[in-house]
Amino acid sequence: MTGKPAKSSGWLVNLCAFIAVILIGVSLILSKIHVFGQVAGAFMIIANVIAYLVVAVVSFFYVARKKNVWLWVVWIVSIILIIISYVIR
């Protein structure tokens, strides 16, 4: 054993959150330049999807630790509503 700490899966969530923040920042800057309006919109959509996924994953682990049926019901309904509202948009 080398004494290095084991990597957790949290690094992936942190990386996704970091990428989402970068995309949001870039899209906000590009949205001010009218030529790049569509590119900024695409970046914002990707950043929103990543942000929603990060929130869904983190909340999933919270609900899984609590082991409460009602939390599962609320979580599933909320995820379904997010997906429906995003698709309808």
Secondary structure per residue as TSV (DSSP state, phi and psi in degrees):
chain	resnum	aa	ss	phi	psi
A	1	M	-	360.0	138.1
A	2	T	-	-92.5	-9.5
A	3	G	-	86.6	4.4
A	4	K	-	-78.2	142.1
A	5	P	-	-69.5	146.7
A	6	A	-	-69.8	140.5
A	7	K	-	-77.7	136.4
A	8	S	-	-96.6	172.3
A	9	S	T	-79.8	-3.3
A	10	G	H	-65.6	-23.0
A	11	W	H	-63.4	-33.4
A	12	L	H	-69.2	-41.2
A	13	V	H	-64.2	-42.4
A	14	N	H	-62.9	-40.7
A	15	L	H	-64.5	-43.7
A	16	C	H	-62.7	-41.8
A	17	A	H	-63.3	-40.3
A	18	F	H	-63.1	-44.9
A	19	I	H	-63.7	-40.4
A	20	A	H	-61.8	-42.4
A	21	V	H	-64.4	-41.1
A	22	I	H	-62.7	-46.0
A	23	L	H	-64.0	-38.1
A	24	I	H	-64.2	-45.0
A	25	G	H	-61.9	-45.1
A	26	V	H	-65.0	-41.2
A	27	S	H	-67.5	-34.5
A	28	L	H	-66.0	-38.7
A	29	I	H	-68.8	-45.5
A	30	L	H	-67.2	-28.1
A	31	S	H	-67.3	-21.5
A	32	K	T	-77.6	-19.2
A	33	I	S	-99.6	113.5
A	34	H	G	-62.3	-26.6
A	35	V	G	-66.3	-32.7
A	36	F	G	-100.0	23.5
A	37	G	H	-59.5	-43.4
A	38	Q	H	-70.9	-37.1
A	39	V	H	-64.5	-42.2
A	40	A	H	-62.5	-40.4
A	41	G	H	-62.7	-40.9
A	42	A	H	-65.1	-43.7
A	43	F	H	-60.7	-40.0
A	44	M	H	-66.2	-39.6
A	45	I	H	-63.0	-45.7
A	46	I	H	-62.9	-43.1
A	47	A	H	-63.2	-40.3
A	48	N	H	-64.5	-42.6
A	49	V	H	-62.0	-45.2
A	50	I	H	-62.1	-43.4
A	51	A	H	-63.1	-42.5
A	52	Y	H	-62.5	-40.8
A	53	L	H	-64.5	-41.5
A	54	V	H	-62.2	-45.4
A	55	V	H	-63.6	-41.2
A	56	A	H	-64.4	-41.2
A	57	V	H	-67.4	-46.6
A	58	V	H	-63.3	-42.5
A	59	S	H	-68.5	-30.8
A	60	F	H	-60.2	-46.8
A	61	F	H	-66.4	-33.2
A	62	Y	H	-63.7	-47.8
A	63	V	H	-65.2	-38.9
A	64	A	H	-63.8	-36.6
A	65	R	H	-71.1	-32.6
A	66	K	H	-76.4	-27.1
A	67	K	T	54.2	48.0
A	68	N	-	-118.9	127.2
A	69	V	H	-61.6	-39.4
A	70	W	H	-68.5	-33.6
A	71	L	H	-64.4	-39.7
A	72	W	H	-62.2	-43.6
A	73	V	H	-62.4	-47.9
A	74	V	H	-62.9	-41.5
A	75	W	H	-63.8	-47.2
A	76	I	H	-63.6	-45.3
A	77	V	H	-61.4	-42.2
A	78	S	H	-63.5	-43.5
A	79	I	H	-63.3	-42.5
A	80	I	H	-62.7	-42.9
A	81	L	H	-64.4	-38.3
A	82	I	H	-63.4	-45.7
A	83	I	H	-63.4	-46.0
A	84	I	H	-61.8	-46.8
A	85	S	H	-65.9	-33.6
A	86	Y	H	-72.6	-37.0
A	87	V	H	-71.5	-39.4
A	88	I	H	-69.0	-31.0
A	89	R	-	-54.2	360.0
